[in-house]
Amino acid sequence: MDNFGPIILIEVVLVFGGVLLFAWWQLRDLRKEREKDQKKKRDDAS
C-alpha cells in the first residue's frame, strides 16, 4: 500500500466531523442549562 492519501483524508473528515458534533452537542447543552437557569430565576422572582 503505497498511497495513504485516501485513508488520511477519511481520517481527517471523521475527526473534523467528530469535533463539530462535539461542539454542537456542548453548545446545545449550554443553551438548555441557560434556559433552565432563567426559568428558575423567573419562578423564584414570582
N, C-alpha and C positions, 0 to 999 in steps of 0.2 A: 504494500500500500504506500505509494509514493506521494499521492496528493491528499493532504489533510484539509484542504480548503473547505469543502462542503461540511465536514464534521465540525470544524471550528465555527463556521457560520451558524450551524444549527445550535451549537452550544451558546453562542453569543445571543441568539434570538431567544433561547429558553431562559437564560439568565436575565436578560433585559426584561422579558415578559414577566418573570417572577418578581423582579424588583418593582415593576409597575403595578402588578397585582397587590403586592405587599403594601405599597404606598397608598393605593386606593383603599385598601381594607383599613389601614390606620386612620386615614382622613375621615372615612365613613364612621368609624368608631368614635373619633373625637367629636364629630358633629352630633352623634347621638348623645354622648356624655354632656355636651354643652346644652343641648335641648333639655335633657333631664334636669340639669342644674338650674336652668332658667325656670322650668316648670315648678321645681321645688321652691325657688325663691318667691315666685308668684303666689304659691299656695301658702307659704309662711307669712307673706305680707297681708294676705286676706284675713 
